[in-house]
Amino acid sequence: MAYKMKCNRADVYQAAIGGCLADCGMAKLPPRLLSKTASLTADDYEEIHSHPIFSYKMIKDSSIIKDSVKIAVLEHHGRLDGTGYPKRLKTKPMNLFSKIIAVADVFHAMTSERTYRKKQSPFKVLEMILHDDFGKFDIRVVKTLLSSCANFFIGSRVKLNNGFIVEIIFIDAGSETRPVIKVMDSE
């Protein structure tokens, strides 16, 4: 996304490093929490909400990571409307790295299998980010993700919830979450 948003090469690499390290603090959480299959309790959530602080502490002294990326690792669960964790962000604007990593992180989390829930369709997740979470994420970053995914998914074969195997043949620039499909061996 940093590349698509016209960041220079060094900043693209920095954004990638930040995205890869954003959840490194999860390694500091108790293993029982990470493998839990039952619903998380309020105390569990409080523990999980500390992982960005752990991540930041793990990378804060690195000389190869820009300070703005270190802040992005700390803020990657923050939202533009001031919600999120580990701290509220209403008083200060998020930097571009924070905004990019926040969108990438939520997309990745929701499209990945978890012990406590199934992964969701990338198109459903994109629609949720675009509509349900409107105002929480930078719209420029969300639109960049939408257009990037559109290019990536054309030609992909997917299984619909009715069992049909289809190929994504076209995605309109104004309706990225509603691809045109072709049913395999049919119409």
N, CA, C and O of each residue as an XYZ file, in Angstrom:
748
protein
N       0.826     -1.190      0.000
C       0.000      0.000      0.000
C       0.869      1.252      0.000
O       0.524      2.250     -0.633
N       1.991      1.202      0.705
C       2.889      2.360      0.728
C       3.393      2.668     -0.684
O       3.494      3.831     -1.074
N       3.703      1.627     -1.435
C       4.153      1.816     -2.812
C       3.051      2.457     -3.656
O       3.297      3.413     -4.391
N       1.841      1.923     -3.541
C       0.714      2.452     -4.310
C       0.379      3.885     -3.911
O      -0.191      4.635     -4.703
N       0.731      4.266     -2.682
C       0.460      5.618     -2.207
C       1.625      6.561     -2.512
O       1.708      7.661     -1.966
N       2.516      6.115     -3.386
C       3.620      6.925     -3.893
C       4.690      7.261     -2.853
O       5.361      8.288     -2.954
N       4.843      6.393     -1.859
C       5.941      6.574     -0.907
C       7.254      6.230     -1.617
O       7.271      5.426     -2.549
N       8.337      6.839     -1.171
C       9.621      6.513     -1.780
C      10.041      5.101     -1.370
O       9.468      4.517     -0.451
N      11.029      4.569     -2.049
C      11.438      3.183     -1.852
C      11.813      2.888     -0.393
O      11.432      1.851      0.150
N      12.554      3.797      0.234
C      12.961      3.592      1.629
C      11.742      3.508      2.544
O      11.706      2.675      3.450
N      10.749      4.358      2.320
C       9.548      4.340      3.152
C       8.684      3.106      2.887
O       8.007      2.616      3.790
N       8.707      2.612      1.672
C       7.995      1.366      1.372
C       8.605      0.234      2.195
O       7.882     -0.563      2.793
N       9.933      0.164      2.225
C      10.603     -0.867      3.031
C      10.313     -0.673      4.515
O      10.086     -1.640      5.242
N      10.323      0.576      4.956
C      10.037      0.853      6.370
C       8.608      0.424      6.730
O       8.385     -0.170      7.785
N       7.652      0.722      5.863
C       6.262      0.313      6.114
C       6.162     -1.208      6.183
O       5.452     -1.749      7.031
N       6.867     -1.889      5.300
C       6.851     -3.360      5.301
C       7.449     -3.905      6.592
O       6.911     -4.843      7.181
N       8.544     -3.331      7.029
C       9.171     -3.763      8.286
C       8.210     -3.527      9.444
O       8.036     -4.392     10.303
N       7.589     -2.358      9.465
C       6.628     -2.048     10.528
C       5.462     -3.009     10.541
O       5.028     -3.451     11.604
N       4.948     -3.338      9.361
C       3.843     -4.286      9.273
C       4.235     -5.664      9.767
O       3.448     -6.346     10.424
N       5.448     -6.068      9.450
C       5.919     -7.386      9.892
C       6.153     -7.439     11.402
O       5.973     -8.486     12.023
N       6.554     -6.316     11.990
C       6.895     -6.299     13.414
C       5.762     -5.826     14.324
O       5.899     -5.856     15.547
N       4.664     -5.398     13.748
C       3.582     -4.809     14.548
C       3.086     -5.740     15.649
O       2.750     -5.282     16.741
N       3.038     -7.019     15.377
C       2.512     -7.965     16.363
C       3.595     -8.791     17.046
O       3.293     -9.810     17.668
N       4.853     -8.368     16.939
C       5.923     -9.159     17.568
C       5.744     -9.230     19.081
O       6.216    -10.175     19.713
N       5.071     -8.244     19.670
C       4.813     -8.251     21.106
C       3.877     -9.359     21.553
O       3.786     -9.644     22.747
N       3.179     -9.989     20.616
C       2.330    -11.142     20.960
C       3.174    -12.262     21.570
O       2.667    -13.082     22.335
N       4.460    -12.292     21.229
C       5.355    -13.312     21.775
C       5.525    -13.159     23.287
O       5.928    -14.109     23.958
N       5.233    -12.007     23.816
C       5.352    -11.758     25.257
C       4.088    -12.150     26.026
O       4.081    -12.133     27.257
N       3.036    -12.499     25.313
C       1.780    -12.875     25.967
C       1.823    -14.345     26.372
O       2.555    -15.130     25.768
N       1.044    -14.728     27.390
C       1.028    -16.127     27.814
C       0.506    -17.039     26.695
O      -0.496    -16.717     26.058
N       1.172    -18.168     26.454
C       0.730    -19.090     25.393
C      -0.724    -19.540     25.543
O      -1.403    -19.752     24.538
N      -1.212    -19.688     26.768
C      -2.598    -20.113     26.994
C      -3.576    -19.136     26.350
O      -4.661    -19.521     25.914
N      -3.180    -17.877     26.297
C      -4.042    -16.847     25.720
C      -4.090    -16.956     24.200
O      -5.139    -16.756     23.589
N      -2.965    -17.270     23.604
C      -2.877    -17.334     22.145
C      -3.521    -18.586     21.567
O      -3.904    -18.607     20.397
N      -3.640    -19.620     22.375
C      -4.230    -20.864     21.870
C      -5.646    -21.095     22.390
O      -6.225    -22.159     22.167
N      -6.193    -20.124     23.067
C      -7.519    -20.264     23.656
C      -8.581    -20.401     22.569
O      -8.602    -19.629     21.610
N      -9.461    -21.389     22.725
C     -10.531    -21.596     21.747
C     -11.866    -21.057     22.241
O     -12.775    -20.816     21.446
N     -11.985    -20.870     23.538
C     -13.221    -20.320     24.102
C     -13.236    -18.806     23.905
O     -12.227    -18.210     23.530
N     -14.366    -18.203     24.157
C     -14.486    -16.749     24.051
C     -13.516    -16.081     25.014
O     -13.286    -16.559     26.125
N     -12.955    -14.968     24.565
C     -12.026    -14.237     25.408
C     -12.786    -13.447     26.470
O     -13.860    -12.906     26.211
N     -12.211    -13.392     27.663
C     -12.812    -12.629     28.758
C     -12.309    -11.192     28.688
O     -11.430    -10.873     27.887
N     -12.865    -10.334     29.524
C     -12.416     -8.939     29.595
C     -10.946     -8.880     30.001
O     -10.193     -8.058     29.479
N     -10.535     -9.737     30.920
C      -9.122     -9.784     31.338
C      -8.228    -10.248     30.190
O      -7.123     -9.736     30.012
N      -8.711    -11.220     29.409
C      -7.948    -11.685     28.249
C      -7.727    -10.543     27.267
O      -6.618    -10.338     26.773
N      -8.800     -9.800     26.990
C      -8.682     -8.669     26.071
C      -7.700     -7.629     26.599
O      -6.924     -7.056     25.834
N      -7.735     -7.391     27.887
C      -6.816     -6.413     28.475
C      -5.367     -6.849     28.272
O      -4.501     -6.028     27.969
N      -5.113     -8.141     28.440
C      -3.759     -8.657     28.198
C      -3.367     -8.512     26.733
O      -2.260     -8.069     26.425
N      -4.262     -8.881     25.838
C      -3.977     -8.784     24.404
C      -3.740     -7.332     23.998
O      -2.893     -7.052     23.150
N      -4.473     -6.429     24.589
C      -4.336     -5.007     24.255
C      -2.970     -4.438     24.642
O      -2.632     -3.319     24.255
N      -2.194     -5.195     25.396
C      -0.853     -4.726     25.768
C       0.205     -5.098     24.725
O       1.344     -4.639     24.816
N      -0.154     -5.918     23.741
C       0.880     -6.364     22.802
C       1.518     -5.250     21.983
O       2.708     -5.355     21.688
N       0.799     -4.172     21.587
C       1.505     -3.114     20.864
C       2.588     -2.433     21.713
O       3.610     -1.994     21.185
N       2.361     -2.348     23.015
C       3.371     -1.769     23.906
C       4.594     -2.673     23.944
O       5.728     -2.198     23.879
N       4.358     -3.994     24.050
C       5.475     -4.939     24.022
C       6.217     -4.852     22.688
O       7.447     -4.855     22.651
N       5.459     -4.773     21.598
C       6.084     -4.672     20.268
C       6.969     -3.437     20.187
O       8.106     -3.508     19.722
N       6.444     -2.311     20.639
C       7.207     -1.063     20.615
C       8.486     -1.187     21.442
O       9.561     -0.782     20.999
N       8.363     -1.741     22.626
C       9.538     -1.885     23.504
C      10.589     -2.788     22.864
O      11.786     -2.583     23.066
N      10.160     -3.769     22.105
C      11.095     -4.691     21.471
C      11.894     -4.021     20.347
O      13.021     -4.429     20.069
N      11.325     -3.001     19.700
C      11.998     -2.388     18.542
C      12.482     -0.963     18.795
O      13.171     -0.397     17.946
N      12.144     -0.374     19.926
C      12.383      1.065     20.145
C      13.844      1.477     20.033
O      14.129      2.624     19.687
N      14.770      0.581     20.313
C      16.184      0.934     20.253
C      16.848      0.581     18.928
O      18.053      0.773     18.766
N      16.070      0.069     17.984
C      16.630     -0.298     16.684
C      16.985      0.955     15.891
O      16.176      1.873     15.755
N      18.194      0.974     15.377
C      18.633      2.142     14.604
C      18.214      2.054     13.135
O      18.327      3.041     12.407
N      17.739      0.906     12.694
C      17.367      0.781     11.285
C      15.887      1.056     11.033
O      15.445      1.077      9.884
N      15.126      1.265     12.097
C      13.700      1.530     11.946
C      13.434      2.993     12.273
O      13.833      3.488     13.327
N      12.757      3.677     11.359
C      12.422      5.087     11.561
C      11.526      5.254     12.787
O      10.723      4.378     13.107
N      11.673      6.382     13.461
C      10.846      6.658     14.641
C       9.362      6.634     14.306
O       8.554      6.164     15.107
N       8.993      7.140     13.123
C       7.580      7.153     12.742
C       7.031      5.737     12.550
O       5.839      5.506     12.751
N       7.875      4.802     12.170
C       7.465      3.404     12.035
C       7.344      2.766     13.420
O       6.439      1.968     13.664
N       8.244      3.117     14.309
C       8.149      2.614     15.687
C       6.827      3.068     16.312
O       6.158      2.294     16.996
N       6.461      4.325     16.070
C       5.182      4.844     16.575
C       4.025      4.091     15.918
O       3.021      3.798     16.568
N       4.168      3.783     14.638
C       3.118      3.037     13.926
C       2.918      1.655     14.532
O       1.787      1.180     14.634
N       3.995      1.012     14.930
C       3.893     -0.291     15.582
C       3.105     -0.147     16.885
O       2.281     -1.000     17.214
N       3.358      0.917     17.611
C       2.633      1.181     18.853
C       1.158      1.501     18.583
O       0.283      1.091     19.346
N       0.886      2.231     17.503
C      -0.466      2.734     17.206
C      -1.295      1.858     16.268
O      -2.411      2.245     15.921
N      -0.809      0.722     15.853
C      -1.487     -0.009     14.778
C      -2.890     -0.500     15.126
O      -3.625     -0.919     14.232
N      -3.274     -0.460     16.377
C      -4.657     -0.781     16.750
C      -5.451      0.469     17.101
O      -6.577      0.382     17.588
N      -4.860      1.628     16.851
C      -5.576      2.885     17.054
C      -6.465      3.170     15.860
O      -6.233      2.647     14.770
N      -7.465      3.983     16.056
C      -8.386      4.345     14.986
C      -8.513      5.859     14.934
O      -8.337      6.545     15.941
N      -8.822      6.370     13.746
C      -8.915      7.813     13.541
C      -9.973      8.472     14.415
O      -9.857      9.651     14.747
N     -11.000      7.721     14.789
C     -12.072      8.303     15.609
C     -11.737      8.289     17.100
O     -12.581      8.620     17.933
N     -10.501      7.906     17.432
C     -10.070      7.920     18.827
C     -10.264      6.605     19.554
O      -9.844      6.461     20.702
N     -10.898      5.645     18.898
C     -11.055      4.337     19.532
C      -9.794      3.529     19.280
O      -8.881      3.977     18.587
N      -9.758      2.373     19.832
C      -8.598      1.511     19.636
C      -7.740      1.455     20.882
O      -8.105      1.983     21.933
N      -6.610      0.819     20.752
C      -5.715      0.652     21.895
C      -4.288      0.611     21.401
O      -4.086      0.434     20.199
N      -3.280      0.765     22.249
C      -3.332      0.848     23.701
C      -3.650      2.235     24.245
O      -3.860      2.392     25.448
N      -3.686      3.229     23.387
C      -4.021      4.562     23.867
C      -4.980      5.214     22.899
O      -5.009      4.868     21.718
N      -5.745      6.133     23.378
C      -6.669      6.884     22.523
C      -5.871      7.904     21.716
O      -4.906      8.479     22.219
N      -6.269      8.127     20.476
C      -5.488      8.978     19.578
C      -6.201     10.256     19.167
O      -5.773     10.918     18.223
N      -7.269     10.614     19.847
C      -8.030     11.796     19.438
C      -7.200     13.074     19.475
O      -7.447     14.004     18.708
N      -6.230     13.116     20.357
C      -5.484     14.357     20.546
C      -4.371     14.551     19.528
O      -3.861     15.662     19.389
N      -3.987     13.517     18.825
C      -2.904     13.684     17.851
C      -3.188     12.840     16.613
O      -3.665     11.711     16.722
N      -2.898     13.380     15.455
C      -3.156     12.619     14.223
C      -2.175     11.450     14.069
O      -1.017     11.533     14.479
N      -2.662     10.374     13.476
C      -1.808      9.220     13.196
C      -0.957      9.537     11.977
O      -1.400     10.231     11.062
N       0.278      9.018     11.970
C       1.121      9.217     10.790
C       0.732      8.211      9.707
O      -0.022      7.275      9.970
N       1.241      8.404      8.500
C       0.858      7.547      7.377
C       1.192      6.084      7.630
O       0.405      5.203      7.285
N       2.353      5.813      8.231
C       2.713      4.423      8.515
C       1.685      3.790      9.453
O       1.297      2.638      9.258
N       1.246      4.529     10.460
C       0.228      4.018     11.400
C      -1.057      3.685     10.662
O      -1.671      2.647     10.905
N      -1.457      4.565      9.763
C      -2.704      4.366      9.019
C      -2.624      3.150      8.103
O      -3.581      2.384      7.996
N      -1.489      2.975      7.448
C      -1.306      1.840      6.535
C      -1.284      0.527      7.316
O      -1.968     -0.429      6.949
N      -0.515      0.485      8.370
C      -0.387     -0.752      9.142
C      -1.711     -1.100      9.822
O      -2.044     -2.279      9.945
N      -2.466     -0.102     10.261
C      -3.770     -0.357     10.892
C      -4.710     -1.059      9.916
O      -5.365     -2.033     10.288
N      -4.787     -0.586      8.685
C      -5.672     -1.186      7.687
C      -5.168     -2.576      7.288
O      -5.951     -3.521      7.195
N      -3.872     -2.693      7.057
C      -3.308     -3.992      6.679
C      -3.512     -5.020      7.793
O      -3.823     -6.180      7.524
N      -3.336     -4.591      9.035
C      -3.473     -5.504     10.164
C      -4.900     -6.016     10.305
O      -5.112     -7.213     10.498
N      -5.872     -5.129     10.212
C      -7.261     -5.573     10.368
C      -7.678     -6.461      9.191
O      -8.402     -7.437      9.385
N      -7.233     -6.138      7.991
C      -7.542     -6.982      6.832
C      -6.945     -8.370      7.016
O      -7.624     -9.377      6.815
N      -5.686     -8.421      7.396
C      -5.019     -9.705      7.600
C      -5.683    -10.507      8.710
O      -5.920    -11.705      8.549
N      -5.984     -9.866      9.829
C      -6.591    -10.569     10.966
C      -7.940    -11.173     10.597
O      -8.239    -12.306     10.975
N      -8.746    -10.430      9.867
C     -10.095    -10.896      9.559
C     -10.132    -11.941      8.444
O     -11.092    -12.705      8.343
N      -9.109    -11.977      7.619
C      -9.069    -12.960      6.529
C      -8.224    -14.180      6.892
O      -7.996    -15.051      6.052
N      -7.763    -14.244      8.137
C      -6.948    -15.366      8.603
C      -7.742    -16.243      9.558
O      -8.575    -15.759     10.324
N      -7.472    -17.526      9.501
C      -8.098    -18.488     10.411
C      -7.572    -18.250     11.817
O      -6.373    -18.042     12.006
N      -8.456    -18.278     12.797
C      -8.088    -18.127     14.207
C      -8.658    -19.310     14.987
O      -9.591    -19.971     14.532
N      -8.099    -19.568     16.146
C      -8.599    -20.679     16.959
C     -10.030    -20.418     17.418
O     -10.790    -21.356     17.658
N     -10.392    -19.158     17.538
C     -11.710    -18.797     18.077
C     -12.725    -18.403     17.009
O     -13.887    -18.156     17.334
N     -12.306    -18.336     15.718
C     -13.267    -18.032     14.655
C     -12.679    -18.397     13.302
O     -11.464    -18.506     13.136
N     -13.576    -18.582     12.338
C     -13.148    -18.896     10.972
C     -12.720    -17.619     10.240
O     -13.133    -16.513     10.588
N     -11.885    -17.807      9.222
C     -11.514    -16.662      8.405
C     -12.723    -16.223      7.591
O     -13.648    -16.999      7.352
N     -12.695    -14.961      7.172
C     -13.799    -14.412      6.398
C     -13.336    -14.107      4.981
O     -12.142    -13.969      4.719
N     -14.278    -14.008      4.094
C     -13.994    -13.687      2.701
C     -13.316    -12.326      2.606
O     -13.729    -11.383      3.280
N     -12.278    -12.211      1.777
C     -11.632    -10.914      1.613
C     -12.605     -9.834      1.139
O     -12.478     -8.674      1.531
N     -13.572    -10.205      0.303
C     -14.537     -9.217     -0.186
C     -15.460     -8.746      0.935
O     -15.800     -7.566      1.016
N     -15.860     -9.672      1.792
C     -16.678     -9.296      2.943
C     -15.892     -8.385      3.883
O     -16.426     -7.397      4.386
N     -14.636     -8.717      4.116
C     -13.789     -7.913      4.998
C     -13.585     -6.517      4.414
O     -13.669     -5.522      5.135
N     -13.318     -6.443      3.117
C     -13.157     -5.133      2.483
C     -14.421     -4.297      2.635
O     -14.352     -3.099      2.910
N     -15.562     -4.926      2.457
C     -16.828     -4.206      2.606
C     -17.029     -3.736      4.043
O     -17.510     -2.625      4.270
N     -16.667     -4.567      5.006
C     -16.790     -4.179      6.414
C     -15.874     -3.003      6.735
O     -16.282     -2.064      7.418
N     -14.647     -3.055      6.246
C     -13.710     -1.951      6.490
C     -14.231     -0.672      5.850
O     -14.158      0.402      6.447
N     -14.752     -0.789      4.640
C     -15.216      0.376      3.894
C     -16.485      0.981      4.494
O     -16.604      2.203      4.592
N     -17.422      0.138      4.892
C     -18.726      0.647      5.331
C     -18.917      0.609      6.846
O     -19.212      1.634      7.460
N     -18.752     -0.569      7.450
C     -19.007     -0.702      8.885
C     -18.011      0.088      9.721
O     -18.366      0.624     10.772
N     -16.785      0.161      9.266
C     -15.753      0.865     10.015
C     -15.460      2.251      9.436
O     -14.382      2.803      9.657
N     -16.412      2.807      8.700
C     -16.217      4.123      8.088
C     -15.875      5.141      9.176
O     -16.540      5.205     10.210
N     -14.842      5.928      8.934
C     -14.410      6.942      9.895
C     -13.338      6.458     10.842
O     -12.723      7.260     11.545
N     -13.104      5.151     10.872
C     -12.067      4.607     11.748
C     -10.716      4.541     11.046
O      -9.668      4.611     11.688
N     -10.751      4.406      9.724
C      -9.528      4.276      8.942
C      -9.435      5.397      7.915
O     -10.448      5.958      7.496
N      -8.219      5.714      7.522
C      -7.987      6.725      6.496
C      -8.562      6.203      5.178
O      -8.162      5.140      4.702
N      -9.480      6.933      4.602
C     -10.177      6.479      3.390
C      -9.211      6.307      2.217
O      -9.428      5.442      1.369
N      -8.153      7.113      2.156
C      -7.165      6.952      1.078
C      -6.468      5.600      1.179
O      -6.223      4.941      0.169
N      -6.154      5.195      2.400
C      -5.498      3.905      2.610
C      -6.465      2.771      2.282
O      -6.077      1.789      1.649
N      -7.715      2.899      2.705
C      -8.725      1.872      2.420
C      -8.926      1.744      0.914
O      -8.980      0.631      0.391
N      -9.038      2.864      0.217
C      -9.217      2.826     -1.244
C      -7.999      2.195     -1.925
O      -8.141      1.483     -2.919
N      -6.818      2.452     -1.396
C      -5.602      1.845     -1.946
C      -5.644      0.330     -1.776
O      -5.288     -0.412     -2.691
N      -6.078     -0.125     -0.604
C      -6.214     -1.570     -0.383
C      -7.249     -2.158     -1.340
O      -7.024     -3.216     -1.930
N      -8.375     -1.477     -1.492
C      -9.425     -1.962     -2.401
C      -8.895     -2.136     -3.822
O      -9.111     -3.177     -4.443
N      -8.207     -1.128     -4.334
C      -7.715     -1.211     -5.713
C      -6.614     -2.255     -5.843
O      -6.512     -2.922     -6.872
N      -5.796     -2.401     -4.819
C      -4.735     -3.412     -4.854
C      -5.322     -4.815     -4.880
O      -4.865     -5.676     -5.631
N      -6.328     -5.034     -4.062
C      -6.971     -6.354     -4.022
C      -7.673     -6.659     -5.333
O      -7.648     -7.794     -5.809
N      -8.297     -5.651     -5.911
C      -9.005     -5.857     -7.173
C      -8.043     -6.405     -8.223
O      -8.378     -7.356     -8.929
N      -6.872     -5.826     -8.332
C      -5.883     -6.302     -9.302
C      -5.406     -7.707     -8.964
O      -5.160     -8.513     -9.861
N      -5.276     -7.995     -7.707
C      -4.762     -9.288     -7.258
C      -5.753    -10.423     -7.506
O      -5.345    -11.528     -7.863
N      -7.048    -10.167     -7.323
C      -8.038    -11.238     -7.368
C      -8.512    -11.620     -8.765
O      -9.048    -12.714     -8.941
N      -8.335    -10.760     -9.761
C      -8.791    -11.107    -11.108
C      -8.061    -12.355    -11.588
O      -6.834    -12.435    -11.532
N      -8.839    -13.332    -12.062
C      -8.288    -14.599    -12.513
C      -8.279    -15.671    -11.433
O      -7.996    -16.835    -11.717
N      -8.587    -15.287    -10.194
C      -8.612    -16.256     -9.089
C      -9.849    -17.137     -9.169
O     -10.911    -16.711     -9.622
N      -9.687    -18.356     -8.725
C     -10.828    -19.271     -8.599
C     -11.208    -19.325     -7.130
O     -10.353    -19.453     -6.254
N     -12.509    -19.224     -6.878
C     -13.004    -19.233     -5.505
C     -14.217    -20.155     -5.398
O     -14.898    -20.439     -6.384
N     -14.460    -20.607     -4.186
C     -15.623    -21.447     -3.928
C     -16.665    -20.587     -3.229
O     -16.393    -20.004     -2.179
N     -17.843    -20.510     -3.804
C     -18.932    -19.742     -3.219
C     -19.592    -20.532     -2.096
O     -19.383    -21.738     -1.966
N     -20.389    -19.843     -1.289
C     -21.049    -20.537     -0.179
C     -22.105    -21.546     -0.655
O     -22.582    -22.362      0.135
N     -22.468    -21.493     -1.937
C     -23.395    -22.502     -2.477
C     -22.644    -23.698     -3.073
O     -23.257    -24.607     -3.633
N     -21.315    -23.688     -2.946
C     -20.504    -24.798     -3.424
C     -19.964    -24.639     -4.834
O     -19.092    -25.408     -5.238
N     -20.448    -23.674     -5.591
C     -19.982    -23.461     -6.964
C     -18.528    -22.960     -6.948
O     -18.136    -22.152     -6.105
N     -17.759    -23.463     -7.898
C     -16.410    -22.967     -8.122
C     -16.518    -21.940     -9.248
O     -17.049    -22.236    -10.318
N     -16.011    -20.733     -8.998
C     -16.125    -19.657     -9.983
C     -14.766    -19.009    -10.191
O     -13.846    -19.169     -9.389
N     -14.670    -18.278    -11.284
C     -13.473    -17.489    -11.570
C     -13.867    -16.018    -11.547
O     -14.883    -15.625    -12.120
N     -13.055    -15.217    -10.880
C     -13.285    -13.770    -10.865
C     -12.739    -13.231    -12.179
O     -11.546    -13.345    -12.463
N     -13.628    -12.639    -12.981
C     -13.199    -12.189    -14.309
C     -13.104    -10.674    -14.425
O     -12.427    -10.171    -15.321
N     -13.768     -9.936    -13.537
C     -13.737     -8.473    -13.633
C     -14.130     -7.872    -12.292
O     -14.998     -8.393    -11.592
N     -13.474     -6.761    -11.945
C     -13.843     -6.014    -10.748
C     -13.918     -4.545    -11.140
O     -12.922     -3.944    -11.541
N     -15.095     -3.987    -11.020
C     -15.319     -2.585    -11.360
C     -14.664     -1.682    -10.323
O     -14.723     -1.960     -9.126
N     -14.044     -0.608    -10.782
C     -13.342      0.314     -9.886
C     -14.269      0.951     -8.857
O     -13.796      1.377     -7.803
N     -15.536      1.031     -9.116
C     -16.462      1.619     -8.157
C     -17.151      0.595     -7.271
O     -17.857      0.962     -6.331
N     -16.953     -0.683     -7.560
C     -17.609     -1.750     -6.793
C     -16.628     -2.887     -6.516
O     -16.871     -4.036     -6.888
N     -15.525     -2.554     -5.863
C     -14.449     -3.518     -5.659
C     -14.858     -4.741     -4.847
O     -14.233     -5.797     -4.949
N     -15.901     -4.600     -4.044
C     -16.313     -5.727     -3.200
C     -17.371     -6.609     -3.872
O     -17.867     -7.560     -3.269
N     -17.709     -6.288     -5.122
C     -18.729     -7.041     -5.861
C     -18.167     -7.485     -7.212
O     -18.488     -6.886     -8.238
N     -17.332     -8.528     -7.226
C     -16.703     -8.947     -8.484
C     -17.688     -9.606     -9.443
O     -18.701    -10.174     -9.033
N     -17.367     -9.517    -10.712
C     -18.106    -10.253    -11.748
C     -17.427    -11.617    -11.838
O     -16.203    -11.707    -11.927
N     -18.222    -12.658    -11.814
C     -17.667    -14.010    -11.793
C     -18.203    -14.844    -12.958
O     -19.240    -14.545    -13.549
N     -17.456    -15.891    -13.256
C     -17.880    -16.858    -14.258
C     -17.904    -18.213    -13.578
O     -16.906    -18.647    -13.001
N     -19.062    -18.890    -13.648
C     -19.174    -20.227    -13.078
C     -18.364    -21.157    -13.966
O     -18.520    -21.141    -15.187
N     -17.520    -21.950    -13.377
C     -16.644    -22.833    -14.146
C     -17.483    -23.852    -14.919
O     -18.469    -24.379    -14.403
N     -17.079    -24.119    -16.153
C     -17.771    -25.076    -17.024
C     -19.222    -24.719    -17.252
O     -20.042    -25.597    -17.521
N     -19.550    -23.448    -17.148
C     -20.943    -23.052    -17.321
C     -20.967    -21.628    -17.848
O     -20.317    -21.304    -18.842
N     -21.735    -20.778    -17.157
C     -21.898    -19.395    -17.632
C     -21.180    -18.404    -16.734
O     -21.216    -17.200    -16.991
